[in-house]
Every structure is written in C-alpha cells, then in structure tokens.
Amino acid sequence: MRILNASGCLDALAAPDVARQLDAFVTKTVTPLPREGSAPPRIAETAHGMLNAIGLANPGRERFLAEHLPRLRELGPPLWVSVGGFCADDYAETCSNLEDIEAIELNLSCPNVDEAADSAAEIVAACRRATGLPLYAKLSAAHPDVAEVARAVAAAGADGLSLINTLRGVALDRRLRPALARGSGGLSGPALKPVALHAVTVCGEATGLPIVGMGGIESGRDALEFAACGASDVALGTVLFADPGAPGRVRTELTAACADAGVVNPEDAAGLRKSPETQRKVPA
C-alpha cells in the first residue's frame, strides 16, 4: 500500500521534505486557464474537520507545464497530475500535453466551482482517447449512487478511482455569519472517514478497479481500515496541515496495525472484512 497526498493539501515546491516522504505526489488541480480561486477567507476550522473554498486556484496549464512540472520532477517521487476543467475538451487537451508522469487524476468532483462540467463518463472517455497514461477518476460521495458513477467511468476507460473528494458544508463565525467568503466549502478531515469507507467498499465491489482511498486518514489504523474496505493505496489530506511528518508516521503505524490485526500486509485485511465470521453486506 502506497501513501500519497490528496490533491491540494500539499505544496511540494514549498515543502519538498514532506513530499519526499510520499510514495507519489499528486499536484493541485490544473485547469486550462489560470484561476485566482475564491475570495478570502477560504479556509475555516470546524469541530469535525476543515472547510475550504480554494476554488481550484492554479497557474493554468501553460505555466504549469513550462515552469512547475519540471521543478516537481526534480523532487524525486513519482508524479500524478490532477486535471480539471469545465467541459470534456478541457480535460482531454490537458491530458494530451502530459507525459513522463505516473498517472493522471481527473478531478470530477470539486465542490467549490459553480460551472457544471460534462458527465463524468464523457470526460473520462475523452481523456482516454487523448492519452495512454493511467487515468484515475476522483469521485464525490455526494452522488446518491456513487457506485453507479464508478461503473460508468470504468466502462469509459478509467484505470482506477480516487475516493473521495470533500463534501459541501457551511461553518458560521461568532456573529453567525458564514466563516468562508464563498458561504459554503468542502469539508475534509475525520468526519469524512465513514463516508469514504462506504464509497471505497461499494465502488470496489462494483468495478474491481484499484482505488486510492482518502478522507479523514490520520493514523496507520485508518489506512488499514481503508485497505480492509478495498483500497489499494491511500492519500493523506487535512492531517498534513497539522502534521507534516504524517506520511512517515502513518507508514510506521500501518506496520504495527497490520501486526495487531494478524495480517502480514495491508492487502490481506480485505480478507478479514470478507471472512464468514465478519462479513456484512454493505448496501449501495
């Protein structure tokens, strides 16, 4: 099981030592044109996690390819580039310009942009035609049937899934006004973990695709639970803001958690969840 970062939760160029702890680094989402993102304040703490309304702030495709990507390659970890846009052609054109990276993550689920993108399956199909690189579709658990979406993107050519993105939420300040300038934002952190575990379970059962599980992972035990539900890899998000050493710590704790569970590798944990003594059907 590899440990990655959730897109947007780590600036590798500003914190290269943290990035080098990872088994692969996932970039912030790249869009065709530069985006300043949402107005501040755009991050707020809550009792159960963090709200953000960054709004896909990024330098745009041209500058990313010319300036940022070459510097990221020098850091060492394999690179995943997160790709976004507002129609299938936006995604596909960016994908066609990417090479010499490990994978592309298609951000199909950002809660902090208003423009409606094309359907997830249409975007994946367009990107599949544009590149031979592995494509991971990042989906939202806000969909009433995320397993149905997973099946659709799998049929369209996705090689894997990233589950899950943040869920939309609101926090109020002491004056009972929205803490974020945008009003609502994406909730991340511990509150997401049960939702993410469900999404990983049902999407894994629906597709059989490799899954990068994320959402509230703070410890090795958390990572092992994602493995038990079918994740092949995990990504750390909110925890990186408070604990830059989390990748190394979680990796060490994961070894101990496997020993406590009586398994040699995280992959073996899926067998425990599916054993006759413990098996419970998870409704979609």
C-alpha positions as CSV (number, residue, x, y, z in Angstrom):
1,M,0.0,0.0,0.0
2,R,1.4,3.3,-1.1
3,I,0.9,6.7,0.7
4,L,0.1,9.7,-1.5
5,N,-1.2,13.1,-0.7
6,A,-4.7,14.3,-1.5
7,S,-4.6,16.9,-4.3
8,G,-4.4,20.5,-3.0
9,C,-3.3,19.5,0.5
10,L,0.5,19.9,-0.1
11,D,2.6,22.3,-2.0
12,A,5.6,20.1,-2.9
13,L,7.7,23.0,-4.0
14,A,7.2,24.9,-0.7
15,A,7.6,21.7,1.4
16,P,9.9,19.3,-0.6
17,D,10.9,17.3,2.5
18,V,7.3,16.4,3.1
19,A,6.7,15.5,-0.5
20,R,9.8,13.2,-0.4
21,Q,8.1,11.1,2.4
22,L,5.4,10.2,-0.1
23,D,5.3,7.2,-2.5
24,A,3.8,9.5,-5.1
25,F,3.0,13.2,-5.2
26,V,-0.4,14.5,-6.5
27,T,-0.4,18.0,-7.8
28,K,-3.0,20.7,-7.3
29,T,-5.7,20.6,-10.0
30,V,-4.6,22.1,-13.2
31,T,-7.1,23.9,-15.4
32,P,-6.6,25.3,-18.9
33,L,-6.5,28.9,-17.8
34,P,-5.1,30.4,-14.7
35,R,-7.6,30.8,-11.8
36,E,-7.2,33.0,-8.8
37,G,-9.8,31.0,-6.9
38,S,-12.3,32.1,-4.3
39,A,-12.1,35.3,-2.3
40,P,-10.7,35.0,1.2
41,P,-11.3,33.9,3.8
42,R,-11.3,30.5,2.1
43,I,-10.3,28.1,4.9
44,A,-12.1,27.6,8.2
45,E,-11.7,25.1,11.0
46,T,-14.6,23.2,12.5
47,A,-15.0,20.8,15.4
48,H,-15.1,17.9,13.0
49,G,-12.6,18.9,10.3
50,M,-11.7,21.7,7.9
51,L,-13.8,23.6,5.4
52,N,-12.0,25.0,2.3
53,A,-13.2,27.1,-0.6
54,I,-10.0,27.5,-2.6
55,G,-11.8,27.3,-5.9
56,L,-9.2,25.5,-7.9
57,A,-6.6,28.3,-7.7
58,N,-3.8,27.4,-10.0
59,P,-1.4,28.9,-12.6
60,G,-3.1,27.4,-15.6
61,R,-1.9,24.7,-18.0
62,E,0.7,26.6,-20.0
63,R,2.6,27.9,-17.0
64,F,2.2,24.6,-15.1
65,L,3.8,22.6,-17.9
66,A,6.6,25.2,-18.6
67,E,7.5,26.1,-15.0
68,H,6.0,23.9,-12.3
69,L,6.2,20.4,-13.8
70,P,9.9,20.4,-14.5
71,R,10.6,21.5,-10.9
72,L,8.3,18.9,-9.5
73,R,10.2,16.2,-11.5
74,E,13.4,17.1,-9.7
75,L,11.9,16.3,-6.3
76,G,12.1,12.5,-6.8
77,P,8.7,11.0,-6.0
78,P,6.6,9.7,-8.9
79,L,4.1,12.4,-10.1
80,W,0.3,12.3,-10.5
81,V,-1.2,15.4,-12.1
82,S,-4.7,16.4,-11.1
83,V,-6.6,17.7,-14.1
84,G,-9.7,19.8,-14.1
85,G,-11.9,21.8,-16.4
86,F,-15.4,22.8,-17.3
87,C,-16.0,20.5,-20.3
88,A,-14.6,17.2,-21.6
89,D,-12.4,19.0,-24.1
90,D,-10.7,21.0,-21.3
91,Y,-9.7,17.8,-19.6
92,A,-8.7,16.0,-22.7
93,E,-6.4,18.8,-24.0
94,T,-4.5,18.9,-20.8
95,C,-4.1,15.1,-20.7
96,S,-2.8,15.2,-24.3
97,N,0.0,17.5,-23.1
98,L,1.2,15.3,-20.2
99,E,4.0,12.8,-20.5
100,D,6.6,11.2,-18.3
101,I,4.4,11.1,-15.2
102,E,3.0,8.1,-13.4
103,A,-0.7,8.9,-13.6
104,I,-3.4,11.5,-14.2
105,E,-6.1,12.1,-11.6
106,L,-9.3,13.5,-13.2
107,N,-11.0,15.9,-10.7
108,L,-14.6,15.2,-11.5
109,S,-16.0,16.3,-8.1
110,C,-14.8,19.7,-6.9
111,P,-17.5,21.3,-4.7
112,N,-16.0,24.8,-4.9
113,V,-16.7,25.7,-8.5
114,D,-20.0,26.7,-9.9
115,E,-19.6,25.8,-13.6
116,A,-21.2,22.5,-14.4
117,A,-18.9,20.0,-16.2
118,D,-19.9,17.4,-18.6
119,S,-20.8,14.0,-17.3
120,A,-18.0,12.0,-15.6
121,A,-18.1,9.2,-18.1
122,E,-17.9,11.6,-21.1
123,I,-14.9,13.3,-19.6
124,V,-13.1,10.0,-18.9
125,A,-13.9,8.8,-22.4
126,A,-12.5,12.0,-24.0
127,C,-9.3,11.7,-21.8
128,R,-8.9,8.0,-22.7
129,R,-8.8,9.0,-26.3
130,A,-6.3,11.7,-25.6
131,T,-3.7,9.8,-23.6
132,G,-2.3,6.3,-22.8
133,L,-1.4,7.3,-19.3
134,P,-3.2,5.7,-16.4
135,L,-6.4,7.6,-15.5
136,Y,-7.8,7.8,-12.0
137,A,-11.3,9.3,-11.7
138,K,-11.8,11.3,-8.5
139,L,-15.4,11.0,-7.5
140,S,-17.7,12.5,-4.9
141,A,-19.7,10.6,-2.3
142,A,-22.3,13.3,-2.6
143,H,-23.8,11.5,-5.6
144,P,-26.8,9.4,-4.5
145,D,-25.3,6.3,-6.1
146,V,-21.5,6.7,-6.3
147,A,-21.2,3.1,-7.3
148,E,-23.2,3.8,-10.4
149,V,-20.9,6.6,-11.3
150,A,-17.9,4.3,-10.7
151,R,-19.3,1.7,-13.1
152,A,-19.8,4.4,-15.7
153,V,-16.3,5.8,-15.5
154,A,-14.8,2.3,-15.5
155,A,-16.7,1.5,-18.7
156,A,-15.4,4.7,-20.2
157,G,-11.8,3.7,-19.7
158,A,-10.8,4.7,-16.2
159,D,-7.9,2.7,-14.8
160,G,-8.6,3.4,-11.2
161,L,-10.6,5.6,-8.7
162,S,-9.8,8.2,-6.2
163,L,-12.3,8.2,-3.3
164,I,-13.5,10.6,-2.0
165,N,-13.4,14.4,-2.5
166,T,-14.7,16.8,0.1
167,L,-18.4,17.2,0.9
168,R,-20.1,20.6,0.8
169,G,-20.6,22.2,4.2
170,V,-21.1,25.5,6.0
171,A,-19.5,26.9,9.1
172,L,-20.6,30.0,11.0
173,D,-18.4,32.5,12.8
174,R,-19.3,34.0,16.2
175,R,-21.6,36.6,14.6
176,L,-23.5,33.7,13.0
177,R,-22.2,34.6,9.5
178,P,-20.6,32.2,7.1
179,A,-16.9,31.7,8.0
180,L,-16.0,31.4,4.3
181,A,-16.4,34.3,1.9
182,R,-18.0,32.0,-0.6
183,G,-20.5,30.8,2.0
184,S,-20.0,27.1,1.6
185,G,-16.9,25.0,1.1
186,G,-15.6,21.4,1.0
187,L,-15.5,19.6,4.3
188,S,-12.4,17.4,4.9
189,G,-10.9,15.6,7.9
190,P,-12.1,13.0,10.4
191,A,-15.9,13.5,9.7
192,L,-15.4,12.1,6.2
193,K,-13.9,8.8,7.1
194,P,-17.1,6.7,7.5
195,V,-18.5,8.1,4.2
196,A,-15.2,7.4,2.4
197,L,-15.0,3.9,3.7
198,H,-18.5,3.2,2.4
199,A,-17.7,4.7,-1.0
200,V,-14.5,2.6,-1.3
201,T,-16.4,-0.5,-0.4
202,V,-19.3,-0.2,-2.9
203,C,-17.2,1.2,-5.7
204,G,-14.6,-1.5,-5.3
205,E,-17.3,-4.2,-5.4
206,A,-18.9,-2.5,-8.4
207,T,-15.8,-2.2,-10.5
208,G,-12.8,-4.2,-9.2
209,L,-10.6,-1.2,-10.1
210,P,-7.6,-0.1,-8.0
211,I,-8.7,2.6,-5.5
212,V,-6.8,5.4,-3.8
213,G,-8.8,5.9,-0.6
214,M,-8.9,9.2,1.2
215,G,-11.0,11.1,3.7
216,G,-10.0,11.5,7.4
217,I,-7.0,9.3,7.4
218,E,-4.8,10.3,10.4
219,S,-3.2,7.0,11.5
220,G,-1.9,3.7,10.4
221,R,-5.1,2.1,11.7
222,D,-7.2,4.4,9.5
223,A,-5.1,3.4,6.5
224,L,-5.6,-0.3,7.3
225,E,-9.4,0.2,7.5
226,F,-9.3,1.6,4.0
227,A,-7.3,-1.4,2.8
228,A,-9.9,-3.7,4.5
229,C,-12.6,-1.9,2.5
230,G,-10.8,-2.4,-0.8
231,A,-8.3,0.5,-1.2
232,S,-5.1,-0.4,-2.8
233,D,-3.4,2.9,-1.8
234,V,-4.3,5.8,0.5
235,A,-3.9,9.6,0.4
236,L,-3.4,11.9,3.3
237,G,-5.2,15.3,3.3
238,T,-6.1,17.5,6.2
239,V,-3.7,15.8,8.5
240,L,-0.8,17.3,6.5
241,F,-1.7,20.8,7.7
242,A,-1.1,19.9,11.3
243,D,1.5,17.1,11.0
244,P,4.0,17.4,8.1
245,G,5.6,14.2,9.3
246,A,2.4,12.3,8.9
247,P,3.5,10.2,5.8
248,G,6.4,8.6,7.7
249,R,4.4,8.2,10.9
250,V,1.4,6.6,9.2
251,R,3.7,4.2,7.3
252,T,5.2,3.1,10.6
253,E,1.9,2.8,12.3
254,L,0.5,0.8,9.4
255,T,3.1,-1.9,10.0
256,A,2.0,-2.0,13.7
257,A,-1.7,-2.0,12.8
258,C,-1.2,-5.0,10.5
259,A,0.6,-6.9,13.3
260,D,-2.3,-6.1,15.7
261,A,-4.8,-7.3,13.1
262,G,-2.9,-10.5,12.5
263,V,-2.1,-9.8,8.8
264,V,1.3,-9.6,7.0
265,N,0.3,-6.9,4.5
266,P,-2.5,-4.3,4.3
267,E,-3.9,-6.1,1.3
268,D,-4.6,-9.1,3.5
269,A,-7.0,-7.0,5.6
270,A,-9.7,-7.2,2.9
271,G,-9.9,-10.9,3.6
272,L,-10.7,-10.2,7.2
273,R,-13.7,-8.0,6.3
274,K,-15.0,-10.7,3.9
275,S,-14.4,-13.6,6.2
276,P,-17.6,-15.7,7.0
277,E,-17.3,-14.7,10.7
278,T,-17.3,-10.9,10.0
279,Q,-18.9,-10.5,6.6
280,R,-21.8,-8.0,6.4
281,K,-23.2,-6.8,3.2
282,V,-22.7,-3.1,2.7
283,P,-25.8,-1.6,0.9
284,A,-25.1,0.6,-2.0
